[in-house]
Amino acid sequence: MRESKYRGKGKNTKQWYYGNLIDCHDGDVYIAEIYDVATFELVDPETTGQFIGIPDKNGVEIYEGDIVCSRCGDEIIDIGDVQFDCGVFGVEWIQNKKSKSMVGSWGQRHNLRRLDDDFINYIEVIGNIYDNPELLKGE
């Protein structure tokens, strides 16, 4: 069974919290970190993202909202952000953002390159859309 884990940026602390997601009726969202005792941190709902279940080529956990790059040696080939859409986690690469050139299994037009075990060996996390939006300026 895949680990269900989330992260969110604290509303008051601006630091990242990792754990279980608690979405309250009043619109507040908490991340419950469980160690010896559970702690609940109020997070900005806009910053919450799920762990996709696999790490990048360096062993870093990948979450929705992360910015990743693909490299050939030391050269960066492309940069994109991790999203969940069309039923899968994928990367929308900068060079393809406007084209919507990919067609999903139900005919939907999108631009996500699915993150799978073969492809994952070539990408690495370099930031996230909340702390490092400048990395996607090539849009």
C-alpha positions in Angstrom: 0.0 0.0 0.0 1.3 3.5 -0.9 2.1 5.8 1.9 -0.4 8.7 2.1 1.6 11.7 3.3 1.1 15.4 2.8 3.0 18.7 3.4 1.8 22.2 4.0 3.3 25.5 4.9 2.4 26.9 8.3 0.0 29.8 8.2 1.8 31.5 11.0 5.3 30.0 11.0 5.9 29.8 7.2 7.8 26.5 7.7 6.9 23.2 6.1 5.1 20.5 8.0 4.8 16.8 6.9 2.2 14.2 7.9 -1.5 13.5 7.7 -3.9 16.0 6.2 -6.9 17.2 8.2 -9.4 19.2 6.3 -11.9 20.9 8.7 -15.5 21.9 7.9 -14.6 25.6 8.6 -12.0 25.6 5.8 -9.0 25.3 8.1 -6.4 22.7 7.1 -4.0 21.1 9.5 -1.0 18.8 9.1 -0.8 16.2 11.9 2.8 15.3 12.6 3.0 12.1 14.5 6.2 11.3 16.5 5.9 10.4 20.2 2.8 12.6 20.4 0.7 14.1 17.6 1.0 17.8 16.9 -1.4 19.7 14.7 -0.2 22.6 12.6 -2.5 25.1 10.9 -1.3 25.3 7.3 -2.2 27.5 4.3 -4.5 25.3 2.2 -3.1 26.6 -1.0 0.3 25.1 -0.2 -0.8 21.5 0.6 0.4 18.8 -1.6 0.5 15.0 -1.5 3.6 12.9 -1.6 3.5 11.1 -5.0 4.9 7.9 -3.5 8.3 7.8 -5.1 11.5 9.8 -4.7 13.5 11.6 -7.3 16.9 10.3 -8.6 18.6 11.6 -5.4 16.2 10.0 -3.0 14.3 13.3 -2.2 10.5 12.8 -1.7 8.4 14.4 -4.5 5.2 16.3 -3.6 2.6 18.1 -5.6 3.8 21.6 -6.2 7.5 20.7 -6.4 9.6 22.0 -9.2 11.7 19.4 -10.9 14.3 19.4 -13.7 15.5 16.7 -16.1 19.2 16.7 -16.9 21.6 15.3 -19.4 24.9 15.3 -17.5 25.2 18.7 -15.9 22.9 20.4 -18.5 19.3 21.1 -17.5 17.1 19.9 -20.4 13.8 21.1 -19.0 12.0 22.4 -15.8 8.5 21.7 -14.8 6.1 21.5 -11.8 4.5 18.4 -10.3 0.7 18.2 -10.5 -2.1 15.7 -10.1 -4.5 15.8 -13.0 -6.2 13.3 -15.3 -5.9 10.7 -12.6 -2.1 10.7 -12.4 0.8 12.6 -10.9 2.8 14.2 -13.6 5.1 17.0 -14.6 4.0 19.9 -16.8 7.2 21.0 -18.5 7.8 24.7 -19.2 8.5 24.1 -22.9 5.1 22.4 -23.4 2.8 24.4 -21.0 0.9 26.3 -23.7 0.6 23.5 -26.3 -1.7 21.1 -24.4 -0.3 18.6 -27.0 -0.8 15.4 -25.0 -4.1 13.5 -25.2 -5.2 11.3 -22.2 -6.9 8.0 -22.4 -10.4 9.7 -22.4 -9.5 12.3 -25.0 -8.7 15.1 -22.6 -5.9 17.5 -23.7 -3.2 18.1 -21.1 0.5 18.4 -20.8 1.5 16.1 -18.0 4.3 13.7 -18.4 3.4 10.9 -16.1 5.9 10.2 -13.3 6.7 6.5 -13.4 9.6 4.4 -12.3 11.5 4.6 -15.6 11.2 8.3 -15.9 11.9 9.1 -12.3 15.5 8.1 -12.6 16.1 11.3 -14.7 14.5 14.0 -12.6 15.4 15.9 -9.5 13.6 18.3 -7.2 15.0 21.8 -7.3 12.4 23.7 -5.5 8.7 24.3 -5.2 6.1 26.7 -6.7 5.6 28.4 -3.3 9.1 29.2 -2.3 10.8 29.3 -5.8 8.3 30.5 -8.4 11.1 32.2 -10.3 12.3 28.8 -11.4 9.2 28.6 -13.7 9.7 32.1 -15.3 10.4 30.4 -18.7 6.7 29.9 -19.1 
